[in-house]
Structure formats: C-alpha cells, structure tokens
C-alpha cells in the first residue's frame, strides 16, 4: 500500500470511493493546514518545472493557484489584497517581463 501523507483536493476521497479504493485519511487541524499547503505548493512547483507540454504546465499552474487561494484564506487576506501587494511590489522592484537573468555580482 503506497503511503502519501499529503494534502489532496477535496473530492479525491469521493473519487476513490467510487472506484472502490480503500484508504485512510484524516482532516487536518487548522494549525497544520498552512504547513501542508506550503509543502504541497513545493510539490506542484516541482511538477510545473518538470512539465513538458503547455497543457501540463497550465494544469500545474492551476494547482498552484488553488493553493494560493487556500493560503490567503488561511492568512485572512483577500485575493484583491494579494493582487494589490503584487502590484505594489511590481511597481517597486519590477516584474519579470524583461527576462533579465543575473549571472553574478562583483563583491564590493
């Protein structure tokens, strides 16, 4: 029996029930959820990094975006507030539109 020990989407257990799959699962305590969201986000970022088709890349981005929504909900931040923070940081530090790749920096 494979051991997963990870956060899964809400309907996964119903899907497994429909397939007749036996499993063990539990509901995370509120103080556990953010930690597991962070762990899942790293997993999804790795999958995005390894994706080789646009379809797979978009699917992984969807998973990351869902985790962002979950994380801001836990943190008590609205999506609009997150977007305002993003816009402010982009104004201050820029985005990634110029495709700048920093090679190194001379010590001062």
C-alpha positions as CSV (number, residue, x, y, z in Angstrom):
1,X,0.0,0.0,0.0
2,X,1.6,3.3,-1.0
3,X,1.9,6.0,1.7
4,X,1.1,9.5,0.6
5,X,1.0,11.7,3.8
6,X,0.0,14.8,1.8
7,X,-2.8,17.3,1.3
8,X,-5.2,16.3,-1.5
9,X,-8.0,18.1,-3.2
10,X,-11.5,18.0,-1.6
11,X,-13.1,15.5,-4.0
12,X,-10.3,12.9,-4.1
13,X,-11.9,10.7,-1.4
14,X,-15.2,10.6,-3.2
15,X,-13.4,9.7,-6.4
16,X,-11.5,6.8,-4.6
17,X,-14.8,5.7,-3.0
18,X,-16.4,5.5,-6.5
19,X,-13.5,3.3,-7.7
20,X,-13.8,1.1,-4.6
21,X,-10.3,2.0,-3.4
22,X,-9.6,1.5,0.3
23,X,-7.7,4.4,2.1
24,X,-7.0,6.1,5.4
25,X,-7.4,9.8,5.6
26,X,-7.9,12.5,8.3
27,X,-8.9,16.1,8.5
28,X,-6.0,18.4,9.2
29,X,-6.2,20.7,12.2
30,X,-6.2,24.4,11.4
31,X,-2.7,24.8,12.6
32,X,-1.5,22.0,10.3
33,X,-3.1,23.3,7.1
34,X,-0.7,26.2,6.2
35,X,2.3,23.9,6.7
36,X,0.7,21.3,4.4
37,X,-0.2,24.0,1.8
38,X,3.4,25.1,1.7
39,X,4.6,21.5,1.2
40,X,2.0,20.9,-1.5
41,X,3.0,24.2,-3.2
42,X,6.6,23.0,-3.4
43,X,5.4,19.7,-4.9
44,X,3.3,21.5,-7.5
45,X,6.1,23.9,-8.3
46,X,8.4,20.9,-9.0
47,X,5.7,19.3,-11.2
48,X,5.4,22.7,-13.1
49,X,9.2,22.7,-13.5
50,X,9.2,19.2,-14.9
51,X,6.1,19.6,-17.2
52,X,6.9,19.4,-20.9
53,X,3.7,20.4,-22.6
54,X,1.6,23.6,-22.3
55,X,-1.4,21.6,-21.1
56,X,0.6,20.0,-18.3
57,X,2.2,23.4,-17.4
58,X,-1.2,25.0,-17.2
59,X,-2.6,22.2,-15.1
60,X,0.2,22.6,-12.6
61,X,-0.3,26.4,-12.6
62,X,-4.0,25.8,-11.8
63,X,-2.9,23.6,-8.8
64,X,-0.5,26.3,-7.6
65,X,-3.3,29.0,-8.0
66,X,-5.7,26.9,-6.0
67,X,-3.1,26.6,-3.2
68,X,-2.5,30.3,-3.3
69,X,-6.3,30.8,-2.8
70,X,-6.2,28.4,0.1
71,X,-3.1,30.0,1.7
72,X,-4.5,33.6,1.6
73,X,-7.8,32.3,3.0
74,X,-5.8,30.8,6.0
75,X,-3.9,34.0,6.3
76,X,-7.0,36.2,6.2
77,X,-6.0,38.0,3.1
78,X,-8.4,38.5,0.2
79,X,-7.3,37.9,-3.4
80,X,-7.8,41.6,-4.1
81,X,-5.4,42.4,-1.2
82,X,-2.9,39.9,-2.6
83,X,-3.2,41.5,-6.0
84,X,-2.6,44.9,-4.5
85,X,0.5,43.6,-2.8
86,X,1.7,42.1,-6.1
87,X,1.1,45.3,-8.0
88,X,2.9,47.4,-5.3
89,X,5.9,45.0,-5.4
90,X,6.0,45.1,-9.2
91,X,6.0,48.9,-9.1
92,X,8.9,48.9,-6.6
93,X,11.0,46.1,-8.0
94,X,9.6,45.3,-11.4
95,X,8.1,42.1,-12.8
96,X,9.8,39.5,-14.9
97,X,8.8,40.9,-18.3
98,X,12.3,42.0,-19.3
99,X,13.6,38.4,-18.9
100,X,16.7,39.5,-17.0
101,X,19.0,36.6,-15.9
102,X,21.6,37.8,-13.4
103,X,24.9,35.9,-13.8
104,X,27.0,37.3,-10.9
105,X,27.7,40.3,-8.9
106,X,31.2,41.7,-8.0
107,X,31.9,41.9,-4.3
108,X,32.2,45.5,-3.0
